[in-house]
Amino acid sequence: PKQILLLNVDQIYYNAFEGIDHLEFVSIPGSVKHILGYAFKDCKNLKRVIIQDGVQGIGYYAFYGCSSLEDIT
């Protein structure tokens, strides 16, 4: 699947990946402390998200409009 790996990132900003249609899988490492609002807004093909231990906060509507989202672990 088409995916991104987040390395050496401590925060995912507002609208950071908004509307990236080819994104299917995201693994968020524990080094990311906060996922801000609308970070993955309208990623319509995003199916799976893995959030590792260490993430302290997920903002409002972080996955808003992710209509294919099946699993968040």
QUIRA-V209021 format. One record per residue. N is the residue number from 1. RES is the residue in three letters. PHI is phi in whole degrees, -180 to 180 (999 if undefined). OMEGA is omega in whole degrees, 0 to 359 (NA if undefined). Layout:
# QUIRA-V209021
n=N res=RES phi=PHI omega=OMEGA
n=N res=RES phi=PHI omega=OMEGA
This chain:
# QUIRA-V209021
n=1 res=PRO phi=999 omega=178
n=2 res=LYS phi=-75 omega=188
n=3 res=GLN phi=-146 omega=172
n=4 res=ILE phi=-126 omega=174
n=5 res=LEU phi=-117 omega=182
n=6 res=LEU phi=-105 omega=180
n=7 res=LEU phi=-117 omega=178
n=8 res=ASN phi=57 omega=178
n=9 res=VAL phi=-122 omega=180
n=10 res=ASP phi=-105 omega=180
n=11 res=GLN phi=-157 omega=174
n=12 res=ILE phi=-104 omega=189
n=13 res=TYR phi=-79 omega=177
n=14 res=TYR phi=-51 omega=175
n=15 res=ASN phi=57 omega=185
n=16 res=ALA phi=-58 omega=183
n=17 res=PHE phi=-121 omega=184
n=18 res=GLU phi=-56 omega=172
n=19 res=GLY phi=71 omega=178
n=20 res=ILE phi=-80 omega=188
n=21 res=ASP phi=-71 omega=183
n=22 res=HIS phi=-86 omega=181
n=23 res=LEU phi=-77 omega=182
n=24 res=GLU phi=-116 omega=186
n=25 res=PHE phi=-144 omega=177
n=26 res=VAL phi=-133 omega=172
n=27 res=SER phi=-115 omega=183
n=28 res=ILE phi=-106 omega=183
n=29 res=PRO phi=-73 omega=179
n=30 res=GLY phi=-64 omega=177
n=31 res=SER phi=-70 omega=175
n=32 res=VAL phi=-81 omega=183
n=33 res=LYS phi=-88 omega=184
n=34 res=HIS phi=-140 omega=172
n=35 res=ILE phi=-111 omega=186
n=36 res=LEU phi=-82 omega=184
n=37 res=GLY phi=-54 omega=177
n=38 res=TYR phi=59 omega=184
n=39 res=ALA phi=-56 omega=182
n=40 res=PHE phi=-118 omega=183
n=41 res=LYS phi=-53 omega=174
n=42 res=ASP phi=60 omega=170
n=43 res=CYS phi=-83 omega=193
n=44 res=LYS phi=-65 omega=179
n=45 res=ASN phi=-103 omega=179
n=46 res=LEU phi=-69 omega=184
n=47 res=LYS phi=-108 omega=187
n=48 res=ARG phi=-142 omega=178
n=49 res=VAL phi=-132 omega=173
n=50 res=ILE phi=-114 omega=178
n=51 res=ILE phi=-114 omega=183
n=52 res=GLN phi=-77 omega=173
n=53 res=ASP phi=-56 omega=180
n=54 res=GLY phi=118 omega=176
n=55 res=VAL phi=-69 omega=187
n=56 res=GLN phi=-99 omega=182
n=57 res=GLY phi=-157 omega=176
n=58 res=ILE phi=-125 omega=184
n=59 res=GLY phi=-72 omega=178
n=60 res=TYR phi=-56 omega=174
n=61 res=TYR phi=58 omega=182
n=62 res=ALA phi=-56 omega=181
n=63 res=PHE phi=-118 omega=181
n=64 res=TYR phi=-61 omega=177
n=65 res=GLY phi=80 omega=177
n=66 res=CYS phi=-85 omega=190
n=67 res=SER phi=-70 omega=179
n=68 res=SER phi=-101 omega=184
n=69 res=LEU phi=-63 omega=182
n=70 res=GLU phi=-110 omega=188
n=71 res=ASP phi=-150 omega=170
n=72 res=ILE phi=-124 omega=181
n=73 res=THR phi=-113 omega=NA
